[in-house]
């Protein structure tokens, strides 16, 4: 039986994690851009923020998701982007679990839309499991950010060799 070395596999796992997490964030952010009013309804439905913060968060969040997602997809500032993604996932989890615990009947608005839904149409468990999984991916990527097919690998300058005799 041949043993696979983790230093050979880990960069490819990190690549898959980076592309998955980045792809999810870019898609989530882009789907919110066409309907800013829905984004405002979604943020307001959570009943967590004071009204003056609802619109700035609703308009800013998609841009943050896209920027963090693009950094992950490109493989630039991977550790920082993974930490930012982890923070986003924690914020999303707090919102979803809070809405669930308070008995709110809302769609998470994670991929556009959002707002009130009919009783029984919430998907809190699946949303919580999804975001928990993405949080684990983000934390692993923050711990092991080196990956293949990353722009950062192309931008790194090799350190010069010592010329002392």
C-alpha beads as a LAMMPS data file, in Angstrom:
LAMMPS data file: protein, C-alpha beads

165 atoms
164 bonds

1 atom types
1 bond types

-500.0 500.0 xlo xhi
-500.0 500.0 ylo yhi
-500.0 500.0 zlo zhi

Masses

1 110.0

Atoms # bond

1 1 1 0.000 0.000 0.000
2 1 1 1.347 3.390 -0.998
3 1 1 1.096 6.240 1.505
4 1 1 0.153 9.638 0.103
5 1 1 2.126 12.483 1.613
6 1 1 -0.022 15.262 3.041
7 1 1 2.303 17.955 1.663
8 1 1 1.416 16.728 -1.837
9 1 1 -2.334 16.436 -1.257
10 1 1 -2.957 19.460 0.971
11 1 1 -2.323 22.114 -1.736
12 1 1 -4.850 20.411 -4.003
13 1 1 -7.397 20.202 -1.175
14 1 1 -6.757 23.882 -0.467
15 1 1 -7.319 24.623 -4.155
16 1 1 -10.671 22.835 -4.089
17 1 1 -11.618 24.649 -0.865
18 1 1 -10.569 28.012 -2.297
19 1 1 -12.553 27.514 -5.500
20 1 1 -15.647 26.207 -3.688
21 1 1 -15.744 28.990 -1.110
22 1 1 -14.849 31.694 -3.625
23 1 1 -17.441 30.453 -6.085
24 1 1 -20.202 30.397 -3.478
25 1 1 -19.378 33.928 -2.325
26 1 1 -19.203 35.373 -5.846
27 1 1 -22.492 33.748 -6.856
28 1 1 -24.199 34.874 -3.630
29 1 1 -22.985 38.446 -4.083
30 1 1 -23.726 38.721 -7.801
31 1 1 -27.266 37.379 -7.384
32 1 1 -28.025 40.214 -4.950
33 1 1 -26.922 43.044 -7.276
34 1 1 -29.923 43.098 -9.669
35 1 1 -32.512 43.665 -6.910
36 1 1 -31.205 45.981 -4.188
37 1 1 -34.722 46.392 -2.769
38 1 1 -34.845 42.639 -2.098
39 1 1 -31.473 42.867 -0.360
40 1 1 -32.859 45.609 1.886
41 1 1 -35.988 43.516 2.627
42 1 1 -33.789 40.539 3.434
43 1 1 -31.542 42.419 5.874
44 1 1 -34.552 44.133 7.473
45 1 1 -36.379 40.798 7.913
46 1 1 -33.732 39.592 10.372
47 1 1 -34.729 42.423 12.755
48 1 1 -31.170 42.661 14.087
49 1 1 -29.948 46.054 12.874
50 1 1 -31.158 49.568 13.581
51 1 1 -33.012 50.934 10.542
52 1 1 -30.250 53.428 9.564
53 1 1 -27.834 50.487 9.081
54 1 1 -30.157 48.260 7.033
55 1 1 -29.564 49.854 3.609
56 1 1 -25.776 50.266 3.966
57 1 1 -25.423 46.622 5.022
58 1 1 -27.783 45.451 2.273
59 1 1 -25.844 47.379 -0.378
60 1 1 -22.361 46.693 0.993
61 1 1 -22.644 42.993 1.775
62 1 1 -22.879 41.801 -1.862
63 1 1 -19.786 43.824 -2.772
64 1 1 -17.856 42.350 0.156
65 1 1 -18.942 38.838 -0.839
66 1 1 -17.808 39.383 -4.432
67 1 1 -14.447 40.921 -3.470
68 1 1 -13.650 38.155 -0.965
69 1 1 -14.848 35.512 -3.420
70 1 1 -12.752 36.890 -6.280
71 1 1 -9.662 36.987 -4.059
72 1 1 -10.221 33.317 -3.230
73 1 1 -10.886 32.343 -6.850
74 1 1 -7.768 34.176 -8.004
75 1 1 -5.679 32.862 -5.146
76 1 1 -4.615 36.295 -3.902
77 1 1 -4.328 37.079 -0.177
78 1 1 -5.824 33.655 0.472
79 1 1 -5.357 33.618 4.241
80 1 1 -6.894 37.095 4.650
81 1 1 -9.748 36.245 2.280
82 1 1 -10.383 32.963 4.108
83 1 1 -10.506 34.790 7.449
84 1 1 -12.912 37.336 5.939
85 1 1 -15.042 34.479 4.587
86 1 1 -15.046 32.842 8.027
87 1 1 -16.204 36.111 9.606
88 1 1 -18.968 36.369 6.994
89 1 1 -20.077 32.803 7.726
90 1 1 -20.192 33.497 11.479
91 1 1 -22.294 36.617 10.846
92 1 1 -24.618 34.640 8.562
93 1 1 -24.908 31.831 11.111
94 1 1 -25.724 34.275 13.911
95 1 1 -28.440 35.808 11.736
96 1 1 -29.963 32.495 10.675
97 1 1 -29.859 30.878 14.122
98 1 1 -31.207 34.068 15.698
99 1 1 -34.127 34.187 13.249
100 1 1 -34.798 30.495 13.850
101 1 1 -34.690 30.872 17.648
102 1 1 -37.036 33.872 17.545
103 1 1 -39.520 32.032 15.328
104 1 1 -39.213 34.416 12.386
105 1 1 -40.586 33.107 9.099
106 1 1 -37.986 34.442 6.652
107 1 1 -35.913 33.316 3.710
108 1 1 -32.231 33.832 4.454
109 1 1 -31.670 35.912 1.321
110 1 1 -28.328 34.177 0.941
111 1 1 -28.578 33.986 -2.841
112 1 1 -30.860 36.935 -3.488
113 1 1 -34.478 37.350 -2.550
114 1 1 -35.162 37.089 1.145
115 1 1 -37.826 38.506 3.365
116 1 1 -40.957 36.972 4.832
117 1 1 -42.106 33.482 3.812
118 1 1 -45.144 31.390 4.698
119 1 1 -45.057 29.164 7.765
120 1 1 -43.213 25.939 7.026
121 1 1 -41.220 27.401 4.118
122 1 1 -38.127 28.235 6.140
123 1 1 -34.968 26.197 5.591
124 1 1 -33.071 27.095 8.735
125 1 1 -31.565 23.660 9.335
126 1 1 -30.153 23.263 5.821
127 1 1 -28.933 26.885 5.790
128 1 1 -27.239 26.402 9.164
129 1 1 -25.585 23.167 8.027
130 1 1 -24.448 24.750 4.744
131 1 1 -22.944 27.808 6.415
132 1 1 -21.330 25.686 9.142
133 1 1 -19.696 23.569 6.440
134 1 1 -18.503 26.689 4.623
135 1 1 -17.174 28.057 7.923
136 1 1 -15.140 24.870 8.404
137 1 1 -13.796 25.186 4.850
138 1 1 -12.853 28.831 5.475
139 1 1 -11.097 27.995 8.757
140 1 1 -9.153 25.140 7.162
141 1 1 -8.148 27.432 4.303
142 1 1 -7.036 30.119 6.758
143 1 1 -4.860 27.496 8.473
144 1 1 -3.484 25.972 5.240
145 1 1 -3.737 28.701 2.573
146 1 1 -1.079 27.406 0.170
147 1 1 -2.798 26.048 -2.922
148 1 1 -2.239 25.291 -6.575
149 1 1 -3.407 27.410 -9.508
150 1 1 -3.152 30.575 -7.416
151 1 1 -2.172 33.955 -8.779
152 1 1 -0.178 34.604 -5.601
153 1 1 2.156 31.752 -6.582
154 1 1 2.952 33.599 -9.819
155 1 1 3.499 36.902 -8.037
156 1 1 5.938 35.617 -5.430
157 1 1 9.508 36.628 -6.087
158 1 1 12.104 33.990 -5.353
159 1 1 14.568 34.881 -2.625
160 1 1 18.091 35.389 -3.953
161 1 1 20.669 32.753 -3.081
162 1 1 23.399 33.754 -0.679
163 1 1 26.689 34.544 -2.407
164 1 1 28.925 34.326 0.649
165 1 1 31.785 31.842 0.304

Bonds

1 1 1 2
2 1 2 3
3 1 3 4
4 1 4 5
5 1 5 6
6 1 6 7
7 1 7 8
8 1 8 9
9 1 9 10
10 1 10 11
11 1 11 12
12 1 12 13
13 1 13 14
14 1 14 15
15 1 15 16
16 1 16 17
17 1 17 18
18 1 18 19
19 1 19 20
20 1 20 21
21 1 21 22
22 1 22 23
23 1 23 24
24 1 24 25
25 1 25 26
26 1 26 27
27 1 27 28
28 1 28 29
29 1 29 30
30 1 30 31
31 1 31 32
32 1 32 33
33 1 33 34
34 1 34 35
35 1 35 36
36 1 36 37
37 1 37 38
38 1 38 39
39 1 39 40
40 1 40 41
41 1 41 42
42 1 42 43
43 1 43 44
44 1 44 45
45 1 45 46
46 1 46 47
47 1 47 48
48 1 48 49
49 1 49 50
50 1 50 51
51 1 51 52
52 1 52 53
53 1 53 54
54 1 54 55
55 1 55 56
56 1 56 57
57 1 57 58
58 1 58 59
59 1 59 60
60 1 60 61
61 1 61 62
62 1 62 63
63 1 63 64
64 1 64 65
65 1 65 66
66 1 66 67
67 1 67 68
68 1 68 69
69 1 69 70
70 1 70 71
71 1 71 72
72 1 72 73
73 1 73 74
74 1 74 75
75 1 75 76
76 1 76 77
77 1 77 78
78 1 78 79
79 1 79 80
80 1 80 81
81 1 81 82
82 1 82 83
83 1 83 84
84 1 84 85
85 1 85 86
86 1 86 87
87 1 87 88
88 1 88 89
89 1 89 90
90 1 90 91
91 1 91 92
92 1 92 93
93 1 93 94
94 1 94 95
95 1 95 96
96 1 96 97
97 1 97 98
98 1 98 99
99 1 99 100
100 1 100 101
101 1 101 102
102 1 102 103
103 1 103 104
104 1 104 105
105 1 105 106
106 1 106 107
107 1 107 108
108 1 108 109
109 1 109 110
110 1 110 111
111 1 111 112
112 1 112 113
113 1 113 114
114 1 114 115
115 1 115 116
116 1 116 117
117 1 117 118
118 1 118 119
119 1 119 120
120 1 120 121
121 1 121 122
122 1 122 123
123 1 123 124
124 1 124 125
125 1 125 126
126 1 126 127
127 1 127 128
128 1 128 129
129 1 129 130
130 1 130 131
131 1 131 132
132 1 132 133
133 1 133 134
134 1 134 135
135 1 135 136
136 1 136 137
137 1 137 138
138 1 138 139
139 1 139 140
140 1 140 141
141 1 141 142
142 1 142 143
143 1 143 144
144 1 144 145
145 1 145 146
146 1 146 147
147 1 147 148
148 1 148 149
149 1 149 150
150 1 150 151
151 1 151 152
152 1 152 153
153 1 153 154
154 1 154 155
155 1 155 156
156 1 156 157
157 1 157 158
158 1 158 159
159 1 159 160
160 1 160 161
161 1 161 162
162 1 162 163
163 1 163 164
164 1 164 165
